[in-house]
Structures are given as C-alpha cells and as structure tokens.
Amino acid sequence: MKVTVDFEECLKDSPRFRAALEEVEGDVTELELKLDKLVKLCIAMIDTGKAFCTANKQFMNGIRDLALYSCKDALVETSLTKFSDTLQEMINYHNILFDQTQRSIKAQLQTFVKEDIRKFKDAKKQFEKVSEEKENALVKNAQVQRNKQHEVEEATNILTATRKCFRHIALDYVLQINVLQSKRRAEILKSMLSFMYAHLAFFHQGYDLFSELEPYMKDLGAQLDQLAVDAAKEKRDMEQKHSTIQQKDYSSDDTKLEYNVDAANGIVMEGYLFKRASNAFKTWNRRWFSIQNNQLVYQKKFKDNPTVVVEDLRLCTVKHCEDIERRFCFEVVSPTKSCMLQADSEKLRQAWIKAVQTSIATAYREKGDEAEKQEKKSSPSTGSLESGSETKEKLLKGESALQRVQCIPGNAACCDCGLADPRWASINLGITLCIECSGIHRSLGVHFSKVRSLTLDSWEPELLKLMCELGNDVINRIYEAKLEKVGIKKPQPGSQRQEREAYIRAKYVEKKFVEKQPASGALLEARTQALPPSQEDKRHSGPEKSLWAGDQGAASQKAVAVSSEEARRESLFCPDELDSLFSYFDTSSKLRSIRSSDSGIQPSAEDSREHLASTVSVNSLYEPEGDKQESVVFPDSKQPNPGLQLYRAAFEKNLPDMAEALAHGAEVNWVNVEENKTTPLIQAVRGGSLVTCEFLLQNGANVNIRDMKGRGPLHHATVLGHTGQVCLFLKRGANQHATDEDGKDPLSIAVEAANADIVTLLRLARMNEEMRESEGLYGQPGDEIYQDIFRDFSQMASNNPEKLNRFQQPDSQKS
C-alpha cells in the first residue's frame, strides 16, 4: 500500500509533513464534495427512474385497455396483449435495476462519506488542537528566564508532555489519512462495479425477453407488410368510390339512391326527414327515419328507442302531397293514422316513396311465402270443415281471383319476363306479374302502375272484371308493338333485376315500344283478336247499337211514356228493411228529419204513385230541349288524337282501345270542349259500363270533374239510373253535395226519379259521412253495415246487373 504521509516526517513535524497534510486535507475536502454530489445525483436518478416506471406502467395499462377494446380484431388484441406483457416485464427489470443502484451507489458511498471521512475530520481536529498546544508549550519554554528555576522546570515538563501527546495524535492522524486514501479507492470502485453489474443483468434480462418475442415480431412485421398492401388497395378503392359518389352528387342526371331490401340489419332505407307533429301547432321536427322489419320508425337520438309510425307496411299507402306550402312532402297513410313527412329534395322524396313501395311488396312476399308454407302443412280435411263465411272470405281474398285472372290469354305467365304462375297484378294496366317485376312496378309509382296481390288482397268484383277484360296479350300488343323493330331483347325469368327494371321503365314510363302511328287496318285486326268474347260481340254489333247522347234522349222519352207504376221498380230492400237500416244510421234528430222529409224512400206505395205522377221525365232533366239537337257523332278520322280516342272508346266500352289511347299519351281527364266539356269518365257512364268507369278511375280519372252543365259522373249515373256506377263513385269519394246548373244534387235527382236503390245508397253515404264527422273519424271507411251494403251492391252490379236496371229497355233496344 502506498503511504500518502510518511510517519517519520510526522515525528519530525517538518515542513514537508505540513505540506503533505495540507495537500491531503484539500483532497479529502474535494472528495467529500464529489461524493455528496454523486449521491444526490444517484438519488435523483432513482426517483426519476421510479417515476419513469410509474408512467411506463400507466402506458402499459393503456395498451391493455386498447387490447380489450380491440377484442373484435384477433390480430390486434393478441399483439397488444403480448407487447403489454413484455413491457410489464421490462418495468419489473427496471425496478430491480433501481433497487440495486440504490444499494450500490447511494448506500455504499453515503456510508463512506458519513463514517470514514467523518473520522478523518475528527482526527484532524484533534491534531490541530494538539499541534497548537505544542506550539504554545514551545513558546513558553523558550520565554522562561534562567534564574527562575521553578518556571524552567514547569515549562520543560509541559513541553515534554505536549510533545508526547503530539507524537501520539499525529501518528494516529497520519494513520487515518493513509487508511482513508486507501479505502476510498475500494469503496468507489466497488459501488460502481455493483452498479454496472446491475445494468448488465438488466440488459441481459431484456435481451432474453425480446429474443423470445422476436419470432412473433418478425411474423407480425410480415403481416403488416401485407396489411400495408391491402390498405393501399382499400385506399384506391375508397378514392374511386369517393370519386364516383362525388360525380353522382354533382351530376345533372337523376341520382338513384341505393337501398338494399335484403340488408343484414333489416334496414331498407334510412335518413333525416321533417315530420309534422299531430299537435295543434302542426310543428315540423327533423327526425332520423328508417324502414326496417316491415315497419316505418323514427328516433331523435341514436340511443333512443325507435318510435313506430307504421306497424305493418302492408296496411299503409304512400302518396305525394302538393296541397301544402312546404315542398317535397309526402304522406304515409295507415288505417289508424296519417304521417306527413318532408324530404330535403325531390330526388329524396322519390327515393323514400320508392323505398316504402318496395317494402310493401317485400312484406306481401314474405307473408305470402308464410301463407304458402302454412297451406302446405295443413291437412286436406281441414278445408272441408270450413264454414260458409270462411269460404266466402277466401274467395274474396283471391283464390277465385287467381284462377279467373290466370284464365285470360297470356295471364298464365308474367307480362314482362314470362315467369309462369304469376301471383301479382297491375290493376290499372290489367296485367299479371311475378314478384320481382311487381316490386319494380311498385317503384314506378301508382301513377304508372298499381300493384296488388292475387292471393293476399281482397278483390272488388268490378276490379276483377276489369282484369278479365284486358290481360297480358292485349297490353303487350300495345306496349310491345315495336319491340322487334327496336331490337330490344325482352327479359327472361332468370334476368337480373337491373335488366328487368330498365326494360319495364322503357316499356311503361318512356313507352319506347309503343307504335306511334299504327296502321288502321292492322290495329283493328289486333284489337279484334285481343278482345274477349263479350267485347268482340259488342264490337261486331255495329255502331247502330251504341247509345249516343241523342239516342238516349229519345229512349228516355219512350220510357217515360210507359205508366209511372211500370217505370218505378221496387227497391232491392223492402220497406221494413229500409226502416231498420235508417234506424241504425239515424243517430240524431237531424238525420230523422232528413229521412222523414224525403218522400222518395217512404214505404207507402200510394205516396210513391202520387210522387211519380208529379215527376218530370228523367231525360228531360238530363237533356234540356236545346241539347237534344246536338250531334255526338265523332269526327271521322283514321287516326284521332289520343284524348278523342279515349273519349270514343270509353263510350264504346272498348277497354283495349282505351288502354291504347293511354299508351299514346291520352290525358285521362281530357275534356271535349265541343260536347259540353264532357270527360271520358262521363262518356263511360253514358255507355253504361261499370268496368269502363273502374278502368278510368284506376288510371287517375277525377271523379268530381263536371261538364258545362255542372254535372259530374255521379250526376249522370243518377240520371241514367246506373246503380252500380253510383255505388262505385260513392266508394271512390264522389262529392254528392255538388249541384248542377239547375241547383240539383244527385240525391234530389234520384228522389225525383223515384229510384229507391240509388236514394238508399246516397242517403246511407251521406249519413255515414255525417256520423264520421260528428265522431271525428276522418279518413275512416265507415260503419260495418254501411260497408256490407255497398259491398252487396258492388257484387250485384258486377255479377247480376239485370237486378239493378233502372228502366225497362225500350223496344228499340230489345231488337
């Protein structure tokens, strides 16, 4: 061991000794400062490291939370779990490193400073004290005079004792210095070596940990490369889709909003609409609407439970609303309520209407499939146990409708794609359709095609007769006349929906295949071939058998010439039945007064005869003297305009010609200004055909348009005594309060004509209307008995029209 301060020099107390002490003392002081600083830095490092471990642990917990959040993505969840476990191990290794650093640096160096350097300082103090005492003893000894022997001896003794103490303490001090100089090297290196070994262990543990994780990290890296490729591809696809959508949004063409009827979540279409509240203020609120599970629902917030607007879409209908101030409105009407909605644009309104119509068709299809399955499961014996009322209900619901309609030529296959056994029909076109084509027809809108099920819906008798008068062959001769010329291929049963939709739109909306100027001879032949037997007989009967307006006036005068008792037929209801009916509907004194004041329905036959004696001629009321001279012969034109063609065919009861006129663009409410502004619907009334009227009404004819005399279809049907037509017009919302130029409404005309059946229908309709208004049942069809009576009249008008003939036929007509 190298001696820092020599012991011999210590005994001599030479200047070299003092210089060595001064150097050592300065070195130890500086060493103490360095060690104190190092210990403080170590403490700060440990504290910072522990804070790092705490933050790292929080970060690791965040990774674990992210892994739990990504439980739906197995790759992300597994990777994050592995990484968080590895980081947790590294945090544990960090904590071990800091503990060892604290033991090796902080503890050892602090012990060295506090113990060894403190001993050095204590020894230094003692040395400095005894050194001062020695200097004092030397000075005193030197100052003693010779003649003072006593003081000399005392000074000598003190000096001797002081020198001995100095040598002893000085030697101890030198020993302490040498030991400190030797020990400090070992303590410093030992603590630092322990610190470095702690780091070595830390990095070895980290290396081993990440060596185990390395294969997984390499595999994950390869997957990330593939993910990057996929992400780039998805980005290109999304950019392309973004560009496509952007072009759609800013394109001048109509944008077709896409919706999927078979979406996995059951949502057909969704988006924001304004909804008019049902309160007194009629406020409009913006709500999120969706069509799902055959229901129309809306919600204010996503977490709110949806509010159901329509429970079953099969029971509702949708229509445009142009009679309110706000734009883009449409109405969804169900049996119990009506909901007024507003879209943001006309395209959105059309899209919503199309979606509702498509959903209605889908709901019918699903219910139809369920019904077929239940029908297959049911045993044959159950059908024989059905009551008569159940059998009648089934016939009304469509079993007989399907059989009767499919017997018409061409109706055994879909009119547009040819699929066999169609179960749907377009009632205004008179054709049968498969389920796929019917859905496309619904999307066209009811102004082009009104779709109804042949197996699920109830069929009115006049509507069933209308279907039997037309048929697929008749309509296709009209709407596909140029199909071969234009070179368009007709869809097949297996064709895609887009192909069918394009074809159907071209056929019925754009009418691309309709012959613009058909040859008269070929057209007549085609019409003759297309006519059912009943229509063909009527056509070959010749124009001389058709009743024109002038002929009707003459026939009416002949009919009036018959005695009043012969002219009046008995009502289908006996007086007791009428009395019970009016007692049922008579819910107020007002209704009783109306009934008692009207002589046309009194049970007394004598009063009826008196009334008939004072009644004017029916046709004198129908056609004044000035009108009898007007000619109603149509202009002789090989190719009349479509409106005139429709007008003529309506009187002639020629439904194929009427369908052709509509296909050529005829306005269904066309007005003949040369003949008192008469419409095709009024001509159909004059022609006496219930089916013709039904065809016009199904194609949008206005039942309340009146002629120059102020008479609408209901007036004309009442004057002519066409009970079936009166019943039909009342069902379709005809205004029976309208009066003609003579101030007469249909009821007063029927009373003057003593037509009990028409009076009954008009009175019941008026009473039912007043009852609904008094009870606030707006939009409701009416009482069950009221509906049963009208249903019976409809059945009779279609199946037994001879029972409803108002007048006996004149001899000229019988011939």
VENFENPE-V826496 format. One record per helix or strand of 3 or more residues. SS is the DSSP state (h for helix, s for strand). FROM is the first residue (numbers start at 1). LEN is the number of residues. Records with the same first field share a line. If there is no record, write none. Layout:
SS: FROM-LEN, FROM-LEN
This chain:
h: 7-6, 15-55, 74-70, 149-102, 313-3, 346-32, 380-5, 388-10, 399-8, 435-10, 461-9, 472-8, 483-4, 497-13, 520-11, 533-8, 543-3, 549-13, 564-4, 575-11, 589-9, 599-3, 605-9, 618-5, 625-3, 642-11, 655-9, 673-3, 680-8, 690-9, 713-8, 723-9, 746-7, 756-20, 784-16, 801-4, 811-4
s: 267-10, 284-9, 295-5, 307-4, 317-5, 329-5, 338-5, 424-3, 431-3, 451-3
